[in-house]
């Protein structure tokens, strides 16, 4: 069985990590696995590092005739059994090309829970695939609200590889982040800095928290919202206690530096960072939004707060900082939960079952 994974992203984010993990697992299953990505992208480099076969195709926009021709050439030459399309930009050119090349099975993977709002998007989600993989029930709901038939949607949760996941030693991680050894707790997040991640809510919660407990705040990640967030930190008077680290390829390994990990998204299909924080054994506070509750059980493996409520977030963080026993218990249970329920071997097997069923 020859399996192609198609992605046009230039960056290394959650969906690219999942493609890489799944591809590695599928190679171990004995599948002839290929990844088609943006030229010289981090995804292709990571795949090449572990000897996954790669091809490069650049997609400029959603209806790109040159990309369509390139996909058609590749699919006609290599004759894949299954094409998995992992990004919105490649959806139409890769999907149409796969259909023209008579690929037996074309799967569209939906990594976001953005609403399908207009006629163009509704039309698009009727094109170029045989079935859609949703990574959470929330994503499935969004697709159905956008006009996709429930019969075409299949749930496959994301995963992580506990056997190869790297976590730095705590003091080393703090040194890498330039955190002073002043004995203060460290609150941290890892996020692509865009409005839907609502990192501004974390800044406001941190301001409230500073009036009760002195702490440090570390924000790992970059994006178009960074400048605005830095301005908010200055306006709130928390700039000296807040550290914007920027993009780090080893962000997941650095999570061990945190005393509490926070995820503030108002839209989050699943949240790979929740699994990464779980393997770092860091207690978590996350917003009760999107697919997050499927990956973090409130009061059992972490704490959920009301989305966009800085006071509720501050209270939940304070609860963990003041109750080390609770924080340790939640972190340990989440670690066990992630290690057993969300290991990449399960993702690969579930995906293989889906392939066999649909073929």
PyMOL commands that set and color helices and strands:
alter all, ss='L'
color gray80, all
select helices_A, chain A and resi 14-28+42-49+65-78+88-100+119-124+137-145+150-152+170-177+195-197+199-210+226-235+239-241+251-257+272-279+292-295+310-322+324-341+344-358
alter helices_A, ss='H'
color red, helices_A
select strands_A, chain A and resi 2-6+32-37+53-56+82-85+105-110+131-134+153-155+185-190+215-220+242-246+260-263+283-287+303-305
alter strands_A, ss='S'
color yellow, strands_A
deselect
rebuild
show_as cartoon
